[in-house]
Each structure stands twice: as structure tokens, then as C-alpha cells.
Amino acid sequence: MRLGLGWWRPSRFNARFIGNHGFSIGVDDVQPGESLNQKKKITIDEGYEKCHELIALYSKGDLIPQPGCNRAQTLESQISCLLNKLRETAGDDCMSTLHWRNSPLIMSQCGSKGSPINISQMVVCVGQQSVGGRRAPNGFIDRTLPHFPINS
């Protein structure tokens, strides 16, 4: 079956459009706006406050252990849960403030590349706090990765 000769026009137009307005990603695509920076600061400050409260409870001996865990494991679990919620909140704020023509957002929404978590990690500069359900181990002397400063 032969399609009409007119089919080359839309495909040529689409190829030209993608060529001119392609989906390349630049630094401008992942720079947060001022409103997002303010939301991020508020969210992270609240997270620090809650973490300090948990650490204070642990230091006083008032932290109630979770079943099957000691107090230190309970503290680690609760802080990890709190940090994951902070990352999700920052990611949701990020996805709601990005412009609808943002290339990484479009690629994520159409299923081409990336996910909302990847975009939020790039824009809001947050990452995962745990690897395999545990805190990232210190695999090097006094640091987690070789490009981190010693004792960081």
C-alpha cells in the first residue's frame, strides 16, 4: 500500500521543527527560579529543625525505639524517612514551578528520558541519602567518595 505523496510534508516539518527547537538540555533548564529557591530554603530549614529535635530526643534518652531496633537504629530510620519526605516535597515543588516548555520536564512527562525524581534532583540539588536502604558507606579514608573533601 502506498501512502499519498503529501505525507512527506508533515514528516519533513516535524524533523525541521525538532532540528530547530530540539530537546537539548542546558544549564538554564535546571536553574531554579527565585520562588523555588525560597520554597527550598523553607523546606530544608524545617527539615533541619525536625532532625535537630530527633537528635535532641535521642541525646536525652527520650526517643522511643521502634520494634526490633535500638535507639540509634530508630534515630537513623526516622531521619532517613524525614530526609526522603523532604526530597519528595522539594521535587513536587520543583515539578509544579517548571515552565511547561522546559525540555527535561517534557522528556519526563512523555516517557522519553528521566523521571520527575531525576529532574527534581538536578533542579533543587538534592540527592538520595541512602544506598540500598542504608546510609552511603565511607568507602574511602574519611570520606564517602574520592571527590569529596576529607572529613566532609
C-alpha positions as CSV (number, residue, x, y, z in Angstrom):
1,M,0.0,0.0,0.0
2,R,1.4,3.4,-1.0
3,L,0.7,6.4,1.1
4,G,-0.1,9.7,-0.7
5,L,2.7,11.9,-1.8
6,G,1.6,14.5,0.8
7,W,2.9,12.5,3.7
8,W,6.4,13.8,3.3
9,R,5.4,17.3,4.2
10,P,4.3,16.7,7.8
11,S,7.3,14.4,8.5
12,R,9.7,17.0,6.9
13,F,8.0,19.7,9.0
14,N,8.4,17.7,12.2
15,A,12.0,16.9,11.5
16,R,12.8,20.6,10.8
17,F,10.9,21.7,14.0
18,I,12.8,19.2,16.2
19,G,16.0,20.3,14.5
20,N,15.3,24.0,15.3
21,H,13.7,23.6,18.7
22,G,15.4,20.4,19.8
23,F,15.3,18.9,23.2
24,S,18.8,19.6,24.3
25,I,19.4,20.3,28.0
26,G,21.4,23.2,29.1
27,V,22.2,24.8,32.5
28,D,19.3,27.2,32.0
29,D,16.8,24.3,32.0
30,V,17.8,23.2,35.5
31,Q,18.3,26.5,37.2
32,P,15.6,27.1,39.8
33,G,13.7,30.3,39.9
34,E,13.6,32.6,42.9
35,S,10.3,31.3,44.2
36,L,11.5,27.7,44.1
37,N,14.7,28.8,45.9
38,Q,12.6,30.3,48.7
39,K,10.4,27.2,48.9
40,K,13.5,25.0,49.0
41,K,15.1,27.1,51.8
42,I,11.9,26.9,53.9
43,T,11.6,23.2,53.4
44,I,15.2,22.5,54.2
45,D,15.2,24.7,57.3
46,E,12.1,22.9,58.6
47,G,13.8,19.6,57.9
48,Y,16.9,20.7,59.8
49,E,14.7,21.7,62.7
50,K,13.0,18.4,62.8
51,C,16.3,16.5,62.6
52,H,17.7,18.5,65.5
53,E,14.6,17.7,67.5
54,L,15.0,14.0,66.9
55,I,18.7,14.2,67.8
56,A,17.9,16.1,71.0
57,L,15.3,13.4,71.9
58,Y,18.0,10.7,71.3
59,S,20.6,12.6,73.4
60,K,18.2,13.0,76.3
61,G,17.2,9.3,76.1
62,D,13.6,10.1,75.3
63,L,13.5,8.6,71.8
64,I,11.2,5.5,71.9
65,P,12.8,2.7,70.0
66,Q,10.9,1.1,67.1
67,P,10.1,-2.6,67.4
68,G,13.2,-4.6,66.7
69,C,15.5,-1.6,66.7
70,N,17.7,0.0,69.3
71,R,17.6,3.8,69.8
72,A,20.4,4.5,67.4
73,Q,18.8,2.5,64.6
74,T,15.4,4.2,65.4
75,L,17.1,7.6,65.1
76,E,18.7,6.7,61.8
77,S,15.5,5.3,60.4
78,Q,13.4,8.4,61.4
79,I,16.0,10.8,60.0
80,S,16.2,8.8,56.7
81,C,12.4,8.8,56.4
82,L,12.3,12.6,57.1
83,L,15.0,13.3,54.5
84,N,13.2,11.2,51.9
85,K,10.0,13.2,52.6
86,L,12.0,16.4,52.2
87,R,13.3,15.3,48.9
88,E,9.8,14.4,47.7
89,T,8.4,17.7,48.8
90,A,11.2,19.6,47.1
91,G,10.6,17.6,44.0
92,D,6.9,18.3,44.0
93,D,7.6,22.0,44.4
94,C,10.1,21.8,41.5
95,M,7.7,20.0,39.1
96,S,4.9,22.5,39.8
97,T,7.1,25.5,39.2
98,L,8.8,24.5,36.0
99,H,7.6,26.1,32.8
100,W,5.6,23.8,30.5
101,R,8.2,24.2,27.8
102,N,11.1,23.1,29.9
103,S,12.9,20.4,28.0
104,P,13.7,18.0,30.8
105,L,10.1,18.3,32.1
106,I,8.7,17.4,28.6
107,M,11.0,14.4,28.3
108,S,10.0,13.2,31.7
109,Q,6.3,13.6,31.1
110,C,6.3,11.9,27.7
111,G,8.4,9.0,29.0
112,S,11.4,9.6,26.7
113,K,14.1,10.1,29.3
114,G,14.3,10.7,33.0
115,S,11.8,10.8,35.7
116,P,10.4,13.5,38.0
117,I,12.8,12.4,40.7
118,N,15.8,12.9,38.3
119,I,14.6,16.4,37.3
120,S,14.0,17.5,40.9
121,Q,17.4,16.2,41.9
122,M,19.0,18.3,39.2
123,V,17.0,21.5,39.8
124,V,16.7,21.5,43.5
125,C,20.2,20.0,44.1
126,V,19.0,17.2,46.4
127,G,20.1,13.6,46.2
128,Q,19.4,10.3,47.8
129,Q,20.6,9.9,51.3
130,S,20.7,6.1,51.4
131,V,22.0,3.4,49.1
132,G,20.3,0.0,49.4
133,G,18.3,1.2,52.4
134,R,21.3,2.3,54.4
135,R,23.4,5.4,54.6
136,A,26.1,5.6,52.0
137,P,29.2,3.9,53.5
138,N,32.5,5.6,53.8
139,G,34.4,3.6,51.1
140,F,37.4,5.9,51.2
141,I,39.5,7.2,54.1
142,D,37.5,9.9,55.9
143,R,35.0,10.5,53.1
144,T,32.3,8.8,51.1
145,L,33.6,9.4,47.5
146,P,37.0,10.4,46.3
147,H,36.0,13.8,45.0
148,F,34.6,14.9,48.5
149,P,36.9,16.8,50.8
150,I,38.4,14.8,53.7
151,N,36.1,14.7,56.8
152,S,33.1,16.0,54.9
